[in-house]
Amino acid sequence: MKITLCIKIYSKDNLEGLIYSKNYESSVVPSIGEKIKDSIFDVAKKVVDVTYNFQLSTVSIELESKEMREGALNGHVQEVAALHDWVLVE
C-alpha cells in the first residue's frame, strides 16, 4: 500500500507554515498515537491522523507539527527536506 507521510513545519513569524510529504510502500500502517522515526527528525514524531483511500490503495498519515525558530522556514529547511526526500506540498 502507498503511504504518504505529511508534516506541517511552522514558526511564530509564519504560523501558516509549510507542509511536506514523503511517500513509502508498506504493508504496515501506523495508528494514531504511534510514533514514526525518519532521518530528518531528531526525535520520532507522533501520528495525529490516518486517512485511508481504499479506491486508490493509499493511506495518508499526518504527523504532529514541528515548530521551528523564527526565520527558519526560508531556504535551509527546504534544502534539508529535499536531502531526506521530503517534498513541499503546494
C-alpha positions, 0 to 999 in steps of 0.5 A: 500500500502507498503511504504518504507521510505529511508534516506541517513545519511552522514558526511564530513569524509564519504560523501558516507554515509549510507542509511536506510529504514523503511517500513509502510502500508498506504493508504496515500502517501506523495508528494514531498515537504511534510514533514514526522515526525518519532521518530528518527528525531528531526525535520520532514524531507522533501520528495525529491522523490516518486517512485511508483511500481504499479506491486508490490503495493509499493511506495518508498519515499526518504527523504532529507539527514541528515548530521551528525558530523564527526565520527558519522556514526560508531556504535551509529547511527546504534544502534539508527536506529535499536531502531526506526526500521530503517534498513541499506540498503546494 
